Amino acid sequence: MTTYPEQANGGCMCGAVRYAVDGAPMSSIFCHCMSCRRHTGAPVVALAGY
Ligand SMILES: [Zn+2]
């Protein structure tokens, strides 16, 4: 069983954009496409859609 926090917060690296979302995400995935790897410098990225 997956549990989620009541509210998730985040934002961009420079801090100009902040967000807060309530409830469980509609979808969540791990992506390892070239675009995600280049944008993050990581081998895989975790994404959630609200
Ligand atoms: Zn991707």
mmCIF file of the protein (N, C-alpha, C, O) and its ligand, coordinates in Angstrom:
data_MODEL
# 
_entry.id   MODEL 
# 
loop_
_entity.id 
_entity.type 
_entity.pdbx_number_of_molecules 
1 polymer     1 
2 non-polymer 1 
# 
_entity_poly.entity_id                      1 
_entity_poly.type                           'polypeptide(L)' 
_entity_poly.nstd_linkage                   no 
_entity_poly.nstd_monomer                   no 
_entity_poly.pdbx_seq_one_letter_code       MTTYPEQANGGCMCGAVRYAVDGAPMSSIFCHCMSCRRHTGAPVVALAGY 
_entity_poly.pdbx_seq_one_letter_code_can   MTTYPEQANGGCMCGAVRYAVDGAPMSSIFCHCMSCRRHTGAPVVALAGY 
_entity_poly.pdbx_strand_id                 A 
# 
loop_
_entity_poly_seq.entity_id 
_entity_poly_seq.num 
_entity_poly_seq.mon_id 
_entity_poly_seq.hetero 
1 1  MET n 
1 2  THR n 
1 3  THR n 
1 4  TYR n 
1 5  PRO n 
1 6  GLU n 
1 7  GLN n 
1 8  ALA n 
1 9  ASN n 
1 10 GLY n 
1 11 GLY n 
1 12 CYS n 
1 13 MET n 
1 14 CYS n 
1 15 GLY n 
1 16 ALA n 
1 17 VAL n 
1 18 ARG n 
1 19 TYR n 
1 20 ALA n 
1 21 VAL n 
1 22 ASP n 
1 23 GLY n 
1 24 ALA n 
1 25 PRO n 
1 26 MET n 
1 27 SER n 
1 28 SER n 
1 29 ILE n 
1 30 PHE n 
1 31 CYS n 
1 32 HIS n 
1 33 CYS n 
1 34 MET n 
1 35 SER n 
1 36 CYS n 
1 37 ARG n 
1 38 ARG n 
1 39 HIS n 
1 40 THR n 
1 41 GLY n 
1 42 ALA n 
1 43 PRO n 
1 44 VAL n 
1 45 VAL n 
1 46 ALA n 
1 47 LEU n 
1 48 ALA n 
1 49 GLY n 
1 50 TYR n 
# 
loop_
_struct_asym.id 
_struct_asym.entity_id 
A 1 
B 2 
# 
loop_
_chem_comp.id 
_chem_comp.type 
_chem_comp.mon_nstd_flag 
ALA 'L-peptide linking' y 
ARG 'L-peptide linking' y 
ASN 'L-peptide linking' y 
ASP 'L-peptide linking' y 
CYS 'L-peptide linking' y 
GLN 'L-peptide linking' y 
GLU 'L-peptide linking' y 
GLY 'peptide linking'   y 
HIS 'L-peptide linking' y 
ILE 'L-peptide linking' y 
LEU 'L-peptide linking' y 
MET 'L-peptide linking' y 
PHE 'L-peptide linking' y 
PRO 'L-peptide linking' y 
SER 'L-peptide linking' y 
THR 'L-peptide linking' y 
TYR 'L-peptide linking' y 
VAL 'L-peptide linking' y 
ZN  non-polymer         . 
# 
_pdbx_entity_nonpoly.entity_id   2 
_pdbx_entity_nonpoly.name        ? 
_pdbx_entity_nonpoly.comp_id     ZN 
# 
_pdbx_nonpoly_scheme.asym_id         B 
_pdbx_nonpoly_scheme.entity_id       2 
_pdbx_nonpoly_scheme.mon_id          ZN 
_pdbx_nonpoly_scheme.ndb_seq_num     1 
_pdbx_nonpoly_scheme.pdb_seq_num     101 
_pdbx_nonpoly_scheme.auth_seq_num    101 
_pdbx_nonpoly_scheme.pdb_mon_id      ZN 
_pdbx_nonpoly_scheme.auth_mon_id     ZN 
_pdbx_nonpoly_scheme.pdb_strand_id   A 
_pdbx_nonpoly_scheme.pdb_ins_code    . 
# 
loop_
_atom_site.group_PDB 
_atom_site.id 
_atom_site.type_symbol 
_atom_site.label_atom_id 
_atom_site.label_alt_id 
_atom_site.label_comp_id 
_atom_site.label_asym_id 
_atom_site.label_entity_id 
_atom_site.label_seq_id 
_atom_site.pdbx_PDB_ins_code 
_atom_site.Cartn_x 
_atom_site.Cartn_y 
_atom_site.Cartn_z 
_atom_site.occupancy 
_atom_site.B_iso_or_equiv 
_atom_site.pdbx_formal_charge 
_atom_site.auth_seq_id 
_atom_site.auth_comp_id 
_atom_site.auth_asym_id 
_atom_site.auth_atom_id 
_atom_site.pdbx_PDB_model_num 
ATOM   1   N  N  . MET A 1 1  ? 0.844  -1.188 0.000   1.00 0.00 ? 1   MET A N  1 
ATOM   2   C  CA . MET A 1 1  ? 0.000  0.000  0.000   1.00 0.00 ? 1   MET A CA 1 
ATOM   3   C  C  . MET A 1 1  ? 0.879  1.238  0.000   1.00 0.00 ? 1   MET A C  1 
ATOM   4   O  O  . MET A 1 1  ? 1.815  1.350  0.792   1.00 0.00 ? 1   MET A O  1 
ATOM   5   N  N  . THR A 1 2  ? 0.572  2.156  -0.887  1.00 0.00 ? 2   THR A N  1 
ATOM   6   C  CA . THR A 1 2  ? 1.320  3.408  -0.975  1.00 0.00 ? 2   THR A CA 1 
ATOM   7   C  C  . THR A 1 2  ? 0.614  4.477  -0.170  1.00 0.00 ? 2   THR A C  1 
ATOM   8   O  O  . THR A 1 2  ? -0.603 4.634  -0.269  1.00 0.00 ? 2   THR A O  1 
ATOM   9   N  N  . THR A 1 3  ? 1.367  5.208  0.621   1.00 0.00 ? 3   THR A N  1 
ATOM   10  C  CA . THR A 1 3  ? 0.793  6.329  1.368   1.00 0.00 ? 3   THR A CA 1 
ATOM   11  C  C  . THR A 1 3  ? 1.409  7.623  0.870   1.00 0.00 ? 3   THR A C  1 
ATOM   12  O  O  . THR A 1 3  ? 2.558  7.654  0.431   1.00 0.00 ? 3   THR A O  1 
ATOM   13  N  N  . TYR A 1 4  ? 0.628  8.688  0.944   1.00 0.00 ? 4   TYR A N  1 
ATOM   14  C  CA . TYR A 1 4  ? 1.074  10.003 0.491   1.00 0.00 ? 4   TYR A CA 1 
ATOM   15  C  C  . TYR A 1 4  ? 0.870  11.006 1.614   1.00 0.00 ? 4   TYR A C  1 
ATOM   16  O  O  . TYR A 1 4  ? -0.028 10.842 2.440   1.00 0.00 ? 4   TYR A O  1 
ATOM   17  N  N  . PRO A 1 5  ? 1.703  12.050 1.650   1.00 0.00 ? 5   PRO A N  1 
ATOM   18  C  CA . PRO A 1 5  ? 1.481  13.102 2.639   1.00 0.00 ? 5   PRO A CA 1 
ATOM   19  C  C  . PRO A 1 5  ? 0.199  13.866 2.287   1.00 0.00 ? 5   PRO A C  1 
ATOM   20  O  O  . PRO A 1 5  ? -0.215 13.883 1.128   1.00 0.00 ? 5   PRO A O  1 
ATOM   21  N  N  . GLU A 1 6  ? -0.429 14.495 3.286   1.00 0.00 ? 6   GLU A N  1 
ATOM   22  C  CA . GLU A 1 6  ? -1.648 15.269 3.019   1.00 0.00 ? 6   GLU A CA 1 
ATOM   23  C  C  . GLU A 1 6  ? -1.358 16.427 2.078   1.00 0.00 ? 6   GLU A C  1 
ATOM   24  O  O  . GLU A 1 6  ? -2.213 16.800 1.274   1.00 0.00 ? 6   GLU A O  1 
ATOM   25  N  N  . GLN A 1 7  ? -0.170 16.999 2.168   1.00 0.00 ? 7   GLN A N  1 
ATOM   26  C  CA . GLN A 1 7  ? 0.193  18.094 1.273   1.00 0.00 ? 7   GLN A CA 1 
ATOM   27  C  C  . GLN A 1 7  ? 1.646  17.909 0.851   1.00 0.00 ? 7   GLN A C  1 
ATOM   28  O  O  . GLN A 1 7  ? 2.506  17.594 1.674   1.00 0.00 ? 7   GLN A O  1 
ATOM   29  N  N  . ALA A 1 8  ? 1.912  18.109 -0.445  1.00 0.00 ? 8   ALA A N  1 
ATOM   30  C  CA . ALA A 1 8  ? 3.274  18.054 -0.966  1.00 0.00 ? 8   ALA A CA 1 
ATOM   31  C  C  . ALA A 1 8  ? 3.670  19.454 -1.437  1.00 0.00 ? 8   ALA A C  1 
ATOM   32  O  O  . ALA A 1 8  ? 2.859  20.154 -2.043  1.00 0.00 ? 8   ALA A O  1 
ATOM   33  N  N  . ASN A 1 9  ? 4.894  19.862 -1.165  1.00 0.00 ? 9   ASN A N  1 
ATOM   34  C  CA . ASN A 1 9  ? 5.384  21.185 -1.549  1.00 0.00 ? 9   ASN A CA 1 
ATOM   35  C  C  . ASN A 1 9  ? 6.641  21.026 -2.386  1.00 0.00 ? 9   ASN A C  1 
ATOM   36  O  O  . ASN A 1 9  ? 7.383  20.054 -2.241  1.00 0.00 ? 9   ASN A O  1 
ATOM   37  N  N  . GLY A 1 10 ? 6.867  21.988 -3.259  1.00 0.00 ? 10  GLY A N  1 
ATOM   38  C  CA . GLY A 1 10 ? 8.079  21.962 -4.064  1.00 0.00 ? 10  GLY A CA 1 
ATOM   39  C  C  . GLY A 1 10 ? 8.247  23.260 -4.805  1.00 0.00 ? 10  GLY A C  1 
ATOM   40  O  O  . GLY A 1 10 ? 7.547  24.238 -4.539  1.00 0.00 ? 10  GLY A O  1 
ATOM   41  N  N  . GLY A 1 11 ? 9.191  23.268 -5.749  1.00 0.00 ? 11  GLY A N  1 
ATOM   42  C  CA . GLY A 1 11 ? 9.427  24.469 -6.534  1.00 0.00 ? 11  GLY A CA 1 
ATOM   43  C  C  . GLY A 1 11 ? 10.634 24.312 -7.421  1.00 0.00 ? 11  GLY A C  1 
ATOM   44  O  O  . GLY A 1 11 ? 11.275 23.263 -7.462  1.00 0.00 ? 11  GLY A O  1 
ATOM   45  N  N  . CYS A 1 12 ? 10.929 25.387 -8.132  1.00 0.00 ? 12  CYS A N  1 
ATOM   46  C  CA . CYS A 1 12 ? 12.065 25.360 -9.052  1.00 0.00 ? 12  CYS A CA 1 
ATOM   47  C  C  . CYS A 1 12 ? 13.364 25.608 -8.289  1.00 0.00 ? 12  CYS A C  1 
ATOM   48  O  O  . CYS A 1 12 ? 13.346 26.018 -7.129  1.00 0.00 ? 12  CYS A O  1 
ATOM   49  N  N  . MET A 1 13 ? 14.484 25.355 -8.950  1.00 0.00 ? 13  MET A N  1 
ATOM   50  C  CA . MET A 1 13 ? 15.787 25.458 -8.297  1.00 0.00 ? 13  MET A CA 1 
ATOM   51  C  C  . MET A 1 13 ? 16.125 26.878 -7.836  1.00 0.00 ? 13  MET A C  1 
ATOM   52  O  O  . MET A 1 13 ? 16.785 27.035 -6.809  1.00 0.00 ? 13  MET A O  1 
ATOM   53  N  N  . CYS A 1 14 ? 15.693 27.922 -8.565  1.00 0.00 ? 14  CYS A N  1 
ATOM   54  C  CA . CYS A 1 14 ? 16.031 29.301 -8.169  1.00 0.00 ? 14  CYS A CA 1 
ATOM   55  C  C  . CYS A 1 14 ? 15.067 29.836 -7.116  1.00 0.00 ? 14  CYS A C  1 
ATOM   56  O  O  . CYS A 1 14 ? 15.332 30.883 -6.524  1.00 0.00 ? 14  CYS A O  1 
ATOM   57  N  N  . GLY A 1 15 ? 13.952 29.145 -6.866  1.00 0.00 ? 15  GLY A N  1 
ATOM   58  C  CA . GLY A 1 15 ? 13.012 29.569 -5.840  1.00 0.00 ? 15  GLY A CA 1 
ATOM   59  C  C  . GLY A 1 15 ? 11.947 30.536 -6.327  1.00 0.00 ? 15  GLY A C  1 
ATOM   60  O  O  . GLY A 1 15 ? 11.108 30.957 -5.530  1.00 0.00 ? 15  GLY A O  1 
ATOM   61  N  N  . ALA A 1 16 ? 11.945 30.908 -7.609  1.00 0.00 ? 16  ALA A N  1 
ATOM   62  C  CA . ALA A 1 16 ? 10.960 31.861 -8.132  1.00 0.00 ? 16  ALA A CA 1 
ATOM   63  C  C  . ALA A 1 16 ? 9.554  31.259 -8.168  1.00 0.00 ? 16  ALA A C  1 
ATOM   64  O  O  . ALA A 1 16 ? 8.568  31.981 -8.022  1.00 0.00 ? 16  ALA A O  1 
ATOM   65  N  N  . VAL A 1 17 ? 9.458  29.951 -8.361  1.00 0.00 ? 17  VAL A N  1 
ATOM   66  C  CA . VAL A 1 17 ? 8.159  29.281 -8.431  1.00 0.00 ? 17  VAL A CA 1 
ATOM   67  C  C  . VAL A 1 17 ? 8.054  28.295 -7.278  1.00 0.00 ? 17  VAL A C  1 
ATOM   68  O  O  . VAL A 1 17 ? 8.935  27.456 -7.088  1.00 0.00 ? 17  VAL A O  1 
ATOM   69  N  N  . ARG A 1 18 ? 6.967  28.400 -6.504  1.00 0.00 ? 18  ARG A N  1 
ATOM   70  C  CA . ARG A 1 18 ? 6.699  27.453 -5.425  1.00 0.00 ? 18  ARG A CA 1 
ATOM   71  C  C  . ARG A 1 18 ? 5.302  26.904 -5.640  1.00 0.00 ? 18  ARG A C  1 
ATOM   72  O  O  . ARG A 1 18 ? 4.450  27.582 -6.214  1.00 0.00 ? 18  ARG A O  1 
ATOM   73  N  N  . TYR A 1 19 ? 5.057  25.685 -5.185  1.00 0.00 ? 19  TYR A N  1 
ATOM   74  C  CA . TYR A 1 19 ? 3.720  25.109 -5.291  1.00 0.00 ? 19  TYR A CA 1 
ATOM   75  C  C  . TYR A 1 19 ? 3.420  24.242 -4.074  1.00 0.00 ? 19  TYR A C  1 
ATOM   76  O  O  . TYR A 1 19 ? 4.316  23.792 -3.359  1.00 0.00 ? 19  TYR A O  1 
ATOM   77  N  N  . ALA A 1 20 ? 2.119  24.027 -3.871  1.00 0.00 ? 20  ALA A N  1 
ATOM   78  C  CA . ALA A 1 20 ? 1.648  23.108 -2.832  1.00 0.00 ? 20  ALA A CA 1 
ATOM   79  C  C  . ALA A 1 20 ? 0.444  22.383 -3.407  1.00 0.00 ? 20  ALA A C  1 
ATOM   80  O  O  . ALA A 1 20 ? -0.432 23.008 -4.004  1.00 0.00 ? 20  ALA A O  1 
ATOM   81  N  N  . VAL A 1 21 ? 0.393  21.065 -3.231  1.00 0.00 ? 21  VAL A N  1 
ATOM   82  C  CA . VAL A 1 21 ? -0.719 20.256 -3.730  1.00 0.00 ? 21  VAL A CA 1 
ATOM   83  C  C  . VAL A 1 21 ? -1.256 19.404 -2.584  1.00 0.00 ? 21  VAL A C  1 
ATOM   84  O  O  . VAL A 1 21 ? -0.516 18.988 -1.693  1.00 0.00 ? 21  VAL A O  1 
ATOM   85  N  N  . ASP A 1 22 ? -2.561 19.155 -2.633  1.00 0.00 ? 22  ASP A N  1 
ATOM   86  C  CA . ASP A 1 22 ? -3.230 18.352 -1.611  1.00 0.00 ? 22  ASP A CA 1 
ATOM   87  C  C  . ASP A 1 22 ? -3.631 16.997 -2.173  1.00 0.00 ? 22  ASP A C  1 
ATOM   88  O  O  . ASP A 1 22 ? -3.957 16.873 -3.354  1.00 0.00 ? 22  ASP A O  1 
ATOM   89  N  N  . GLY A 1 23 ? -3.604 15.992 -1.322  1.00 0.00 ? 23  GLY A N  1 
ATOM   90  C  CA . GLY A 1 23 ? -4.127 14.683 -1.687  1.00 0.00 ? 23  GLY A CA 1 
ATOM   91  C  C  . GLY A 1 23 ? -3.127 13.832 -2.442  1.00 0.00 ? 23  GLY A C  1 
ATOM   92  O  O  . GLY A 1 23 ? -1.954 14.181 -2.584  1.00 0.00 ? 23  GLY A O  1 
ATOM   93  N  N  . ALA A 1 24 ? -3.631 12.702 -2.921  1.00 0.00 ? 24  ALA A N  1 
ATOM   94  C  CA . ALA A 1 24 ? -2.805 11.742 -3.646  1.00 0.00 ? 24  ALA A CA 1 
ATOM   95  C  C  . ALA A 1 24 ? -2.657 12.168 -5.104  1.00 0.00 ? 24  ALA A C  1 
ATOM   96  O  O  . ALA A 1 24 ? -3.583 12.763 -5.656  1.00 0.00 ? 24  ALA A O  1 
ATOM   97  N  N  . PRO A 1 25 ? -1.531 11.885 -5.741  1.00 0.00 ? 25  PRO A N  1 
ATOM   98  C  CA . PRO A 1 25 ? -1.376 12.207 -7.161  1.00 0.00 ? 25  PRO A CA 1 
ATOM   99  C  C  . PRO A 1 25 ? -2.282 11.333 -8.028  1.00 0.00 ? 25  PRO A C  1 
ATOM   100 O  O  . PRO A 1 25 ? -2.634 10.217 -7.645  1.00 0.00 ? 25  PRO A O  1 
ATOM   101 N  N  . MET A 1 26 ? -2.655 11.855 -9.205  1.00 0.00 ? 26  MET A N  1 
ATOM   102 C  CA . MET A 1 26 ? -3.458 11.084 -10.157 1.00 0.00 ? 26  MET A CA 1 
ATOM   103 C  C  . MET A 1 26 ? -2.612 9.983  -10.790 1.00 0.00 ? 26  MET A C  1 
ATOM   104 O  O  . MET A 1 26 ? -3.120 8.920  -11.147 1.00 0.00 ? 26  MET A O  1 
ATOM   105 N  N  . SER A 1 27 ? -1.306 10.256 -10.925 1.00 0.00 ? 27  SER A N  1 
ATOM   106 C  CA . SER A 1 27 ? -0.396 9.261  -11.479 1.00 0.00 ? 27  SER A CA 1 
ATOM   107 C  C  . SER A 1 27 ? 0.999  9.529  -10.950 1.00 0.00 ? 27  SER A C  1 
ATOM   108 O  O  . SER A 1 27 ? 1.305  10.643 -10.526 1.00 0.00 ? 27  SER A O  1 
ATOM   109 N  N  . SER A 1 28 ? 1.835  8.524  -10.974 1.00 0.00 ? 28  SER A N  1 
ATOM   110 C  CA . SER A 1 28 ? 3.238  8.688  -10.602 1.00 0.00 ? 28  SER A CA 1 
ATOM   111 C  C  . SER A 1 28 ? 4.051  7.688  -11.421 1.00 0.00 ? 28  SER A C  1 
ATOM   112 O  O  . SER A 1 28 ? 3.645  6.543  -11.619 1.00 0.00 ? 28  SER A O  1 
ATOM   113 N  N  . ILE A 1 29 ? 5.206  8.151  -11.889 1.00 0.00 ? 29  ILE A N  1 
ATOM   114 C  CA . ILE A 1 29 ? 6.036  7.302  -12.739 1.00 0.00 ? 29  ILE A CA 1 
ATOM   115 C  C  . ILE A 1 29 ? 7.517  7.550  -12.443 1.00 0.00 ? 29  ILE A C  1 
ATOM   116 O  O  . ILE A 1 29 ? 7.886  8.553  -11.832 1.00 0.00 ? 29  ILE A O  1 
ATOM   117 N  N  . PHE A 1 30 ? 8.344  6.623  -12.885 1.00 0.00 ? 30  PHE A N  1 
ATOM   118 C  CA . PHE A 1 30 ? 9.782  6.821  -12.982 1.00 0.00 ? 30  PHE A CA 1 
ATOM   119 C  C  . PHE A 1 30 ? 10.086 6.944  -14.466 1.00 0.00 ? 30  PHE A C  1 
ATOM   120 O  O  . PHE A 1 30 ? 9.615  6.129  -15.260 1.00 0.00 ? 30  PHE A O  1 
ATOM   121 N  N  . CYS A 1 31 ? 10.870 7.954  -14.859 1.00 0.00 ? 31  CYS A N  1 
ATOM   122 C  CA . CYS A 1 31 ? 11.214 8.136  -16.262 1.00 0.00 ? 31  CYS A CA 1 
ATOM   123 C  C  . CYS A 1 31 ? 12.735 8.190  -16.423 1.00 0.00 ? 31  CYS A C  1 
ATOM   124 O  O  . CYS A 1 31 ? 13.436 8.804  -15.619 1.00 0.00 ? 31  CYS A O  1 
ATOM   125 N  N  . HIS A 1 32 ? 13.221 7.544  -17.459 1.00 0.00 ? 32  HIS A N  1 
ATOM   126 C  CA . HIS A 1 32 ? 14.656 7.566  -17.743 1.00 0.00 ? 32  HIS A CA 1 
ATOM   127 C  C  . HIS A 1 32 ? 14.898 7.973  -19.193 1.00 0.00 ? 32  HIS A C  1 
ATOM   128 O  O  . HIS A 1 32 ? 15.893 7.575  -19.799 1.00 0.00 ? 32  HIS A O  1 
ATOM   129 N  N  . CYS A 1 33 ? 13.954 8.791  -19.762 1.00 0.00 ? 33  CYS A N  1 
ATOM   130 C  CA . CYS A 1 33 ? 14.142 9.237  -21.146 1.00 0.00 ? 33  CYS A CA 1 
ATOM   131 C  C  . CYS A 1 33 ? 15.311 10.235 -21.202 1.00 0.00 ? 33  CYS A C  1 
ATOM   132 O  O  . CYS A 1 33 ? 15.742 10.765 -20.178 1.00 0.00 ? 33  CYS A O  1 
ATOM   133 N  N  . MET A 1 34 ? 15.809 10.476 -22.412 1.00 0.00 ? 34  MET A N  1 
ATOM   134 C  CA . MET A 1 34 ? 16.957 11.367 -22.583 1.00 0.00 ? 34  MET A CA 1 
ATOM   135 C  C  . MET A 1 34 ? 16.674 12.769 -22.062 1.00 0.00 ? 34  MET A C  1 
ATOM   136 O  O  . MET A 1 34 ? 17.546 13.384 -21.448 1.00 0.00 ? 34  MET A O  1 
ATOM   137 N  N  . SER A 1 35 ? 15.451 13.293 -22.301 1.00 0.00 ? 35  SER A N  1 
ATOM   138 C  CA . SER A 1 35 ? 15.085 14.635 -21.852 1.00 0.00 ? 35  SER A CA 1 
ATOM   139 C  C  . SER A 1 35 ? 15.162 14.748 -20.331 1.00 0.00 ? 35  SER A C  1 
ATOM   140 O  O  . SER A 1 35 ? 15.764 15.689 -19.814 1.00 0.00 ? 35  SER A O  1 
ATOM   141 N  N  . CYS A 1 36 ? 14.569 13.817 -19.618 1.00 0.00 ? 36  CYS A N  1 
ATOM   142 C  CA . CYS A 1 36 ? 14.596 13.855 -18.150 1.00 0.00 ? 36  CYS A CA 1 
ATOM   143 C  C  . CYS A 1 36 ? 16.021 13.709 -17.626 1.00 0.00 ? 36  CYS A C  1 
ATOM   144 O  O  . CYS A 1 36 ? 16.400 14.396 -16.678 1.00 0.00 ? 36  CYS A O  1 
ATOM   145 N  N  . ARG A 1 37 ? 16.804 12.835 -18.223 1.00 0.00 ? 37  ARG A N  1 
ATOM   146 C  CA . ARG A 1 37 ? 18.179 12.653 -17.760 1.00 0.00 ? 37  ARG A CA 1 
ATOM   147 C  C  . ARG A 1 37 ? 19.004 13.905 -17.977 1.00 0.00 ? 37  ARG A C  1 
ATOM   148 O  O  . ARG A 1 37 ? 19.806 14.275 -17.119 1.00 0.00 ? 37  ARG A O  1 
ATOM   149 N  N  . ARG A 1 38 ? 18.817 14.574 -19.133 1.00 0.00 ? 38  ARG A N  1 
ATOM   150 C  CA . ARG A 1 38 ? 19.580 15.787 -19.407 1.00 0.00 ? 38  ARG A CA 1 
ATOM   151 C  C  . ARG A 1 38 ? 19.161 16.944 -18.511 1.00 0.00 ? 38  ARG A C  1 
ATOM   152 O  O  . ARG A 1 38 ? 20.004 17.733 -18.084 1.00 0.00 ? 38  ARG A O  1 
ATOM   153 N  N  . HIS A 1 39 ? 17.850 17.055 -18.217 1.00 0.00 ? 39  HIS A N  1 
ATOM   154 C  CA . HIS A 1 39 ? 17.371 18.166 -17.399 1.00 0.00 ? 39  HIS A CA 1 
ATOM   155 C  C  . HIS A 1 39 ? 17.750 18.020 -15.930 1.00 0.00 ? 39  HIS A C  1 
ATOM   156 O  O  . HIS A 1 39 ? 17.875 19.022 -15.225 1.00 0.00 ? 39  HIS A O  1 
ATOM   157 N  N  . THR A 1 40 ? 17.933 16.807 -15.466 1.00 0.00 ? 40  THR A N  1 
ATOM   158 C  CA . THR A 1 40 ? 18.208 16.616 -14.051 1.00 0.00 ? 40  THR A CA 1 
ATOM   159 C  C  . THR A 1 40 ? 19.632 16.165 -13.757 1.00 0.00 ? 40  THR A C  1 
ATOM   160 O  O  . THR A 1 40 ? 20.117 16.340 -12.640 1.00 0.00 ? 40  THR A O  1 
ATOM   161 N  N  . GLY A 1 41 ? 20.300 15.594 -14.738 1.00 0.00 ? 41  GLY A N  1 
ATOM   162 C  CA . GLY A 1 41 ? 21.624 15.041 -14.486 1.00 0.00 ? 41  GLY A CA 1 
ATOM   163 C  C  . GLY A 1 41 ? 21.567 13.752 -13.702 1.00 0.00 ? 41  GLY A C  1 
ATOM   164 O  O  . GLY A 1 41 ? 22.576 13.292 -13.166 1.00 0.00 ? 41  GLY A O  1 
ATOM   165 N  N  . ALA A 1 42 ? 20.374 13.166 -13.636 1.00 0.00 ? 42  ALA A N  1 
ATOM   166 C  CA . ALA A 1 42 ? 20.194 11.917 -12.890 1.00 0.00 ? 42  ALA A CA 1 
ATOM   167 C  C  . ALA A 1 42 ? 19.869 10.792 -13.869 1.00 0.00 ? 42  ALA A C  1 
ATOM   168 O  O  . ALA A 1 42 ? 19.372 11.054 -14.964 1.00 0.00 ? 42  ALA A O  1 
ATOM   169 N  N  . PRO A 1 43 ? 20.144 9.544  -13.489 1.00 0.00 ? 43  PRO A N  1 
ATOM   170 C  CA . PRO A 1 43 ? 19.846 8.417  -14.381 1.00 0.00 ? 43  PRO A CA 1 
ATOM   171 C  C  . PRO A 1 43 ? 18.356 8.105  -14.471 1.00 0.00 ? 43  PRO A C  1 
ATOM   172 O  O  . PRO A 1 43 ? 17.923 7.468  -15.431 1.00 0.00 ? 43  PRO A O  1 
ATOM   173 N  N  . VAL A 1 44 ? 17.556 8.543  -13.484 1.00 0.00 ? 44  VAL A N  1 
ATOM   174 C  CA . VAL A 1 44 ? 16.108 8.299  -13.472 1.00 0.00 ? 44  VAL A CA 1 
ATOM   175 C  C  . VAL A 1 44 ? 15.442 9.402  -12.665 1.00 0.00 ? 44  VAL A C  1 
ATOM   176 O  O  . VAL A 1 44 ? 16.032 9.925  -11.719 1.00 0.00 ? 44  VAL A O  1 
ATOM   177 N  N  . VAL A 1 45 ? 14.207 9.762  -13.036 1.00 0.00 ? 45  VAL A N  1 
ATOM   178 C  CA . VAL A 1 45 ? 13.471 10.838 -12.383 1.00 0.00 ? 45  VAL A CA 1 
ATOM   179 C  C  . VAL A 1 45 ? 12.128 10.302 -11.907 1.00 0.00 ? 45  VAL A C  1 
ATOM   180 O  O  . VAL A 1 45 ? 11.472 9.553  -12.631 1.00 0.00 ? 45  VAL A O  1 
ATOM   181 N  N  . ALA A 1 46 ? 11.710 10.672 -10.702 1.00 0.00 ? 46  ALA A N  1 
ATOM   182 C  CA . ALA A 1 46 ? 10.381 10.331 -10.191 1.00 0.00 ? 46  ALA A CA 1 
ATOM   183 C  C  . ALA A 1 46 ? 9.450  11.506 -10.437 1.00 0.00 ? 46  ALA A C  1 
ATOM   184 O  O  . ALA A 1 46 ? 9.763  12.634 -10.055 1.00 0.00 ? 46  ALA A O  1 
ATOM   185 N  N  . LEU A 1 47 ? 8.301  11.255 -11.075 1.00 0.00 ? 47  LEU A N  1 
ATOM   186 C  CA . LEU A 1 47 ? 7.335  12.304 -11.427 1.00 0.00 ? 47  LEU A CA 1 
ATOM   187 C  C  . LEU A 1 47 ? 5.974  11.949 -10.860 1.00 0.00 ? 47  LEU A C  1 
ATOM   188 O  O  . LEU A 1 47 ? 5.603  10.776 -10.807 1.00 0.00 ? 47  LEU A O  1 
ATOM   189 N  N  . ALA A 1 48 ? 5.226  12.963 -10.434 1.00 0.00 ? 48  ALA A N  1 
ATOM   190 C  CA . ALA A 1 48 ? 3.854  12.760 -9.973  1.00 0.00 ? 48  ALA A CA 1 
ATOM   191 C  C  . ALA A 1 48 ? 2.976  13.800 -10.659 1.00 0.00 ? 48  ALA A C  1 
ATOM   192 O  O  . ALA A 1 48 ? 3.352  14.967 -10.767 1.00 0.00 ? 48  ALA A O  1 
ATOM   193 N  N  . GLY A 1 49 ? 1.800  13.368 -11.122 1.00 0.00 ? 49  GLY A N  1 
ATOM   194 C  CA . GLY A 1 49 ? 0.846  14.269 -11.772 1.00 0.00 ? 49  GLY A CA 1 
ATOM   195 C  C  . GLY A 1 49 ? -0.346 14.518 -10.875 1.00 0.00 ? 49  GLY A C  1 
ATOM   196 O  O  . GLY A 1 49 ? -0.928 13.571 -10.347 1.00 0.00 ? 49  GLY A O  1 
ATOM   197 N  N  . TYR A 1 50 ? -0.723 15.783 -10.691 1.00 0.00 ? 50  TYR A N  1 
ATOM   198 C  CA . TYR A 1 50 ? -1.871 16.152 -9.847  1.00 0.00 ? 50  TYR A CA 1 
ATOM   199 C  C  . TYR A 1 50 ? -2.958 16.810 -10.671 1.00 0.00 ? 50  TYR A C  1 
ATOM   200 O  O  . TYR A 1 50 ? -3.998 17.188 -10.132 1.00 0.00 ? 50  TYR A O  1 
HETATM 201 ZN ZN . ZN  B 2 .  ? 11.271 11.587 -19.314 1.00 0.00 2 101 ZN  A ZN 1 
# 
